[in-house]
Structures are given as C-alpha cells and as structure tokens.
Amino acid sequence: MEVRSEGPPFRTDKLPLPPPPPRTCVQVWFIHIYSNILLWTCIVQLVALGELWNPRYIGSRVMMTLVA
C-alpha cells in the first residue's frame, strides 16, 4: 500500500532551524552556580569514597597536623 500526500513535496531536512531564545544573565549565573554545586558534590563524594577504601591516607595527614 502506497501513501501519497496532496500538494507539493515537503522536505524537512532543508528547513532552517529557528534561532535559540537568548539567555539572560540570570540564567547564565544559575547554570554556573548549579554546575559548581554539582562539581563540588562529586568531589566530596569521591573523597568520601576514597576515605572509605583507604582511611589511613587522609587520617594520617590530619593526625600529623594535630600532633605538630
């Protein structure tokens, strides 16, 4: 069964894309703030995971600074 449409052929691959909406300064700052929060959360989680697997590494440095 063949499907035919009425009218001229319509190609969607040649349509221009609409321009993206402009970002305000507040939106840019929110992106920076939330990406930094996400980055620091990942760093804290990785440090905690490292401390779980090798607790002597950071603990020995803390003990050395407390003793000195």
N, C-alpha and C positions, 0 to 999 in steps of 0.2 A: 504494500500500500504506500503510495507516494503522497506526501503532504505538500501542497502548494499554497503560497500566500498571494493575496491580491496586491497589486501595486508594484512599484519598482523594488529591485533588490536592496536590502538594507544591510550594510556591513558595519558591525560594531567594532571591529579592530581599527578602523580609521577615525573614530570619533575622538575629538580632543578631550582630555581629562579636564574637569573643572579645577580651577586653582584652589589650593587648600585654604581654609579660613586663616586669617592672620592670628598669630598667638600674641596675647597681651603679655606685658611684663610680669604680671602676677602669675600667669600660667607658667612662664619660664622659671620663676622663682620656686613655685610649687614643685616643678619637675626636679630642680636642683636639690631642694630640701629633702624630698622623699627618696631620691636616689642616694643621697648621702646617708640617710637613716637606714636604708636597706643595706648599703655597703658596710656601715659600721656594725649593724646587727650580724651580718655574715662574718665579719672579722671576730666579733665577740664569740660567736658560736664556734668558730674554728679554733680559737684559743681555748675555749672550754673543752672542746673535744680533744685537743692536744694535751691539755692538763689531765683529762681522764685517762688517756693512754700512757702518758709519761709524766706522772705527777712530780718527779724529782727535778725536772728542768727549771720550772718557774719557781717552785717552792724553795729550791736551794739558793736561788738569787735573792729571794725575799728574806730568807733566814740569814744570808750573808750580810745584807744591808741592815737587818735588825741587830746583829751581833756587833757590827763595826761601828 
